[in-house]
Amino acid sequence: MTATYEDILYEVKDGVATITINRPDKYNAFRAQTCEELIHAFQSAGWDRAVGVIVLTGAGNKAFCTGGDQSAHEGQYDGRGVIGLPLEELQAIIRNVPKPVIAKVRGYSIGGGNVLALLCDLTIAAESARFGQVGPKVGSVDPGFGTAYMARVIGDKRAREVWYLCRQYSAAEAVQMGMANKAVPDDELDAEVARWCAEILEKSPTALALAKKSFNAETAHITGISALGLHAVGLFYGTEESQEGVRAFQEKRKPKFRD
Ligand code: 2NE
């Protein structure tokens, strides 16, 4: 069955499934429907024997993904799940598909979008890429894979800096801190990712699946932290403090959290 998607593009070619978030006017932010479609596409690619590697990317050159769609967010997002997004399922499927997933990052990789890139097995970035978290600037946080797993990937002190200061980091800085594997000039990104895919496709699929599952096993407990944390975030979204963060972003002004 071929699925019809509105928010994403899905293509399988020469053993590579490419999943593209296709909302460039929203800097590829995800709404609930985007998450549902991504889950479906990852499930299709994950169990399609013709697919050996999955690439996640964003349409256009402005952004890979900028997290939850703030225009679909008024105390909650617009779908199911404790925060109105099936985010736990989306994060889980990226980890659970028995194939390497590569994040191909151009432009902004921000907020919940950066957590998706973090969860991919590998990240290849264009030099234009900008990485960062914005949750505490907009009354949110991703307290599970966004925080605890990030600390596992880039180190505890660095992860706290990323979340507490909400700065942006260049592609070169992301490589230096271990948030990305490689940075290349923008016009070489597609070819570089294709080379990584070709090398992976030469390897034993079962050995790769076992390697991926064994890497994941060590951080499997974060699923519990995430479930608990996102329930708390669902409650936080009902507060004036969180809603001030969303309003400030929509009104393009600094939030007044301490009034
Ligand atoms: C991405 C960034 C840094 C870009 O900044 P700048 O200054 O270059 O552009 P601007 O004007 O902020 O954004 C350009 C256009 O893209 C839209 C903006 O509203 C703007 O639209 P127009 O005014 O031109 O019409 N845009 C960008 N990101 C959007 C988004 N996520 N949703 C809807 N529209 C978006 C800057 O825009 C930025 O910092 N964006 C962050 C947005 C954000 O708050 N994301 C959610 C974080 S929380 C999250 O993802 C999350 C979580 O933490 C926990 C659980 C689940 C989700």
Residues whose N, C-alpha, C, O or C-beta is under 5 A from the ligand:
A	BS01	2NE	D25 K26 Y27 A29 T66 G67 G68 D69 Q70 S71 Y108 I110 G111 G112 G113 V134 G135 V138 S140 V141 D142
